[in-house]
Amino acid sequence: MFYDRAKIYVKAGDGGNGIVSFRREKYVPLGGPDGGDGGKGGDIVFLVDSGLRTLMDFRYQRHYKAEQGAAGGGAKKQGRDGQDLLIRVPPGTIVRDAQTGEVLADLTRPGERKIIARGGRGGRGNARFLSNRNRAPRISEKGEPGEERWLDLELKLLADVGLVGFPNVGKSTLLSRVSAAKPKIADYPFTTLTPNLGVVRVGEDSFVMADIPGLIEGAHSGAGLGHEFLRHLERTRLLIHVLDLAAVEGRDPVEDFSIINRELAHYSKDLAALPQLVAANKMDLPQAQASLPLLRAKLEPDYEIFPISAVTGEGIDGLLFRVSQLLAELPEKEEKLAEPPEQIFREPAAEFDIICSGNIYIIKGKEVERAAAMTNFDQEEGVKRFQRFLERRGILAALEAKGIKDGDVVRIGKMEFTYT
């Protein structure tokens, strides 16, 4: 089955916890703190695998979690970093944040890697809190939580040439004739239900051709199968418009040509602006021979017309040679680069919001939520340090301005406190 959409959940590894430890050796009085830092959590990394063609794997597994960092040790030993989790995707995969719709990556090149969720940094051990004021700190940090998000994956096939046309005009037969692809072929409309790719060789050159399920009027708004698969044409550089010149289905080829081009324009102006060659198919039938002069009168010289028969092979070599010529002249598609990781994973800003609901005060903000998650509230010094943080950021003053009273509940991330 061909799957070109998927929704998955990814969670980068949490950082390892720092520890409280003191050097205790014989003949070494006042050894001092030596608690090590925790290791960094593993990242979620997407890797382009040219051997994949669909998003089928994500139908069976939708949750992905990277390894957590290990806790620090005594003697200032740092914990081991968590292993990155590689998620393999086919070329042409677009990765979006499911909540915001932001494009995180547009993955097209085989072997390309992108960090989609970054692992949390390790918490600091008490050796890092040594100062002239505090010679024996009993404080350490928990590891920072790793990035987590729901992702929408969308696959757009990477093909140089796209075959368009009404159902049953011979697109699949043409693809099977010029490449090793084996699409389903039968004498009824909508035989092709999924896109097919084939590599076409012309002398020393080669290109990739895509057979898109047949379009009908209203395809841009969801009629037939067009709404699902029109996007697979967006990366192509050239279109071959296949027409049934024998009118086997009783339709007018010229009218078919106009309808399909209107649908392309409604879906995307860029798609409608792509160069087109017209493949006048089924020339092995007498009706097609009679219709060819009328087609030439209507479409030439705006479009190059190539009379062909996908069944007998008549005229196909000339069509492929012209396609190869045009592809050599046409520029490569410019990639729509996503924001680099340095911009996607920005340092959290100092701003915060306070949401009041009865006697519950919810504090939101990346910096304050991260500070709460990394504070070890089992340590008295850790609690005092977190309270100083709230005072310095003006959060306590903002709560008082909101009218908070003793006994009210304060929530920060996953933590809940009683205000006194």
N, C-alpha and C positions, 0 to 999 in steps of 0.2 A: 504494500500500500504506500501511497505517496502522501507524506505529511509535511506541510510547509508552514504550520503554525504550532506554537507550543507555549505553555505558561509554566514556569518552574520557580521554585524557591531556593535561594542560595544563602548560605551563612558562612562567612569567613571565620577562621578560628579565633577564639578569645586568647588574649595574652596570658602567659603564666603568672602566678602570684609571686611577688617578692616575699622574702621571709625575714623574720627577726632571729638573729643568731649572734653570739658573742664568742670571740676567740678564747678558748680555755685550754691552756697548755701549762704543764709543770715548768716552773721557773720563769713564766711570762705573766707577771701580775698586770692587771688592768689591760688585758689584751685588746679590748675595744670591740666595736661592732664589726661583724664580717658577714652579714646576711646578703646573699646574692640576688640579682634581678631575675625575674621570670623571662622566659623566652617569648619571642614574637609569635602570634598566631599565624597559621597558614592562610595564604590568599586564595581566592577563587579566580582561576585563570582560564580563559577561553582560548582554545587552540584550533586553528583551521586545519582540518584533515581532508585532503583532496580525495580520499577514498570513500567519503560519505556523500550521499546525494539527497537525503531527506532528513527530517527531524524525528524519524520514527522512534529512536531510542528514548526520547523524552516523553513518549506516551506511557512507558512502563515505569520510569523513575522520574519523580518530579521534585524531590527534595535532595539537596546536595550540601554537605557540610565539610569544611576543611578541618584539619587537625588543630587542636589547641596547643599552645606553647606549654612547656613543662615549667614547674615551679623552680625558683632559685634554690641554691644550697648553701651550706656553710662554707667558710673560707673564701667568700666572695665568688662562689661558682655560679655562673649564669645558667639558667635553665635552657634546655634544647628548644630551638625554634620549631614550630609546627610545620608539617609538610604541606606544601601548596597542593590544591586539588585541581587537576587538569580536566576540563570539560571539552570534549571534541565536538566540533560542529562542522557542517559542510561549507564550502566556499559560497559566499553570497548571503550569509546570515546577518541579519540586523538585530541588535540587542537593545531593548528599550526597558526603562524603568516602568513597571506596570502601574505604579501610582501616579507618576508625574508625566509619563509619556516621553521623557527625555531620552534621546538616542545616546547610549553609552558606547556603542561600538558598531562599525560597519565592516564586517570581516570578509575580505575578498581574496587575499593572497594566501596560497598554501603555506603552512608553517607559521603564519602570523599569530601573535599572542597578544592578549589584552587582559589586564587585571580589571575584573568587574566588581569584586568586593575585596577590600583590603583587610587583612588580619589585624587584630588589636596589638598594641605594643605591650611588652611585658611590664608588670608592676615592679617598682623599685624596692630593693631590700633595705634593711635599716642602715647598712654601711653608707648608703647614699644620703642619709639624713644627718650624718655626723657634722657638728659645727662647734664653734668655740663656746656657744651657749649651751649646747646639749651634747655632752661627751658620751652619753650612753643612751642613744635614742631607742625607744621601744615602739617603733612605728614602721610599717611597711605598706605597700600598695597592693591591691588586687590587680589582676591583669585587665587591660582595657577590652571591652567587648568588641568582637569583630563586626564588620559591616554585614548587614542582612537586608535582603530586599526580595520582592517578587519581580520576576522578569518576564517580559513578553518577547518571544523569539519569532522572527519572521524570515522565511527563506525566499529570496528572489534569485531565480536561476541565472547563472552566468553563461550567456550564449551570445555569439556574435550576430547571428541571424535568427529571426523569428518568423514562423509560418503563421499567417492569419487567413481567415476566411470562414464562410458559413460551414456548418456541419456537413459531412459527406461530400466535400468537394475534392478530396484526394490528398490532403496534407500528410496523413500518416503513410499512405502509399508512397508518396514522394520521399519522405524521410527514410523509409525502409529501402528505397531504391538507391539512395545516394550514400547511405551509411550502414553501419552494422547494427543499428538500433532495430528492435523487433516490437514495434507498437502493435496493439490489437487492431486488426483491419476486418471490417465487415460491411455489408451493404445496408446499413441503417444509420440514421442520424445519432450523434453523441456516442459513437463507438469508443472514441477516445475520452476518458474521464479524468485523466491526469496528464500533466506535461511530460513529454519525452525528449531526451537529448540524444544527439548523434554527432559523431565527429566525421566531417566531410573532407576528403583529400582531393586537391586539384593540383596535379603536378607535384612541385616541391612544397606547396603551401597546404595549410589545413585550417579549418574553422569549425566552430561548434554551432549546430543548428538545433533550434527548439521547436517542437510541434506542440502548439497550445490547443486545448480543447476548443471545438468550434464555437464561434460567437454568433449571436442572434441579435435582433433589434431589442434594445433595452438592456444590453449586457452590462453597460457601465453602472446601472442601478440595481443589478442583481439578477436579471433575467438569464435563464439558462445557466451556463457555467462560467460566463465571462467575468462576473464580479470577483470570483475566487482566484482566477488565474491571469487576469490582465496585467497584474503587477509583475509577472514573470517576463514581460516584454520590456520593462523599463530599462534594463541594463543592455539591451541589444543595440546594435549600431545600424542595422539594416533590416527591413521587413520584406518578405516575399508574400505578396497578396495572391493567394491561389483562388482561381475562379473556375466554376463548372461551366465551361463554354457549351457543353452539350445540353445544359438545362435539364438534366435527368430528373431533378426534383420539381421541375415546373417553374423555377424562378428565373427572373431576368438577370443575367450576369452583370450588366451595367448597373442595375438598381442595387444588386448585392454589394457591388464595389462601393457605391455611395453610402449605403447603410453602415457598412463596417467602418468606413472612415469617419462617419459621424460619431459612432460609438467610441472610437479611439480619441477623437477630439473632446468628447464629453468627459472621458476618464482622465486624460492628461494632454495638455497642449504640447508638451515635449514629445509624447508618444506619437501624436498626429504629425509632428514635424519631421519624423525620421524618414530617410529616403526609402522609397518603395519600388520594387520591381514587380511587374504583373506576370504571373504564370498562368497562361490560358490553358487549362488542363483538359484532358479527355479528347485530344485531337484525333484519337483513333476512331472516334465515332463521327458519322456523316453530319449530324446536326451541328457539331462544333465547327466543322469546315465552313458551313454556311454562315455561322454567327461571327466568325473572325473579322470580316471586313467591317461590320457594324461596330465591333469593339474597338478596332483601330481608329475608326472615325470619331468615336466618343472620347477616347483617352489619349491618343497621340496628338501632339508630341510631348505632352506633360509627363507621360509615364512610358517607360520602355516595356514593351510587351514581348513575351517569349512564348510562342505556341509550343506546348509540350504534351507528352502522354506519360504519366507516371507509371502506367501499366507496361507499355512497350519500350520506354526509355527514349522515345523520340524527342529531340530538342533539349534534353536535360543537360548535355555537355555544354552547350552554348550558354545556358542559364548559369551554371556553376562557374564557368570561366568569367562571366561578367560580375558575378558576386565576388569572386576572388579579387578582381580588379578594383572594385569599389571599396572593399575592405582595406586594401593597401593604401587607398587615398583618404579614407575617413579617419579622423582622430580617435584615439582610445577614449573610452568613457572616463570622465573625471570622477574620482572617488569622493564621496561625501564623508569627509573625515569627522569622526566624533571628537568631542573635547578630549584632550589628553588627560591621563589619570591625575596629573598635578592639579587640574582645574576641577575634575569631577569630585575628587576627594579633598575638598578645601578644608583648611583648618577651621574649626568651629568658631563662630563669632561670639562676642561677649554678651550679645543681647539675650533677653529672656522674656517670657510671657507668663503671667499669672492668671489662671482661670479659676473663678470662684463658683462653687456649687454648694449652697447652704453653708455648712461648717467645714467643707472640704476645699483646700486650696491646692491646685495642681500647677506646679512650676515646670514650664517647658523651655528648653534651650539646650543646644548640643553641649556646650561647655559645662553647664551645671549638671546635666544628666551624666556626662562622662565622669565628672568629679565624684558624684555620688556612687556610681558603679565601681570606681576604683578605690573607694575608701573602705578600710577594714573597720567596721563599727564595733568589733570585739576589742579593739585597742583604744584605751582612753586617749592617748596622744592623737590617734587617728580621728576621733570624734572632735577633739578640740581644733585640730587643723581644718577639718571640714567646716566647723562653725566660723572660724576666721575667714575662710574662703567666702562664705555667705555674707559676712559683714563687709568684706572688701568689695564685693561685686554689687553691693547695695540691695541684695535680695531681702535681707531681714528688714531693712527700712521700708522696702516696697510692700512687704507683707503687713507691716504695722500700718502703713498708709491705707491698705485695703480693709483695715479693721479687724485683723485676726485677733482672737482671744485665747486665753489658756484653755487647753483641752481640744482645740480645733485640730483637724487632721491636715498634714502637709504631705503631698505626694510628689516625688521626683523620680521619674523613670519607673523602675520596679520597686523602689523603696517607699516606705510609708512611715511618717513620724507623727508624734503628738507634740504640739507646740506648747512650750512652757516659758 
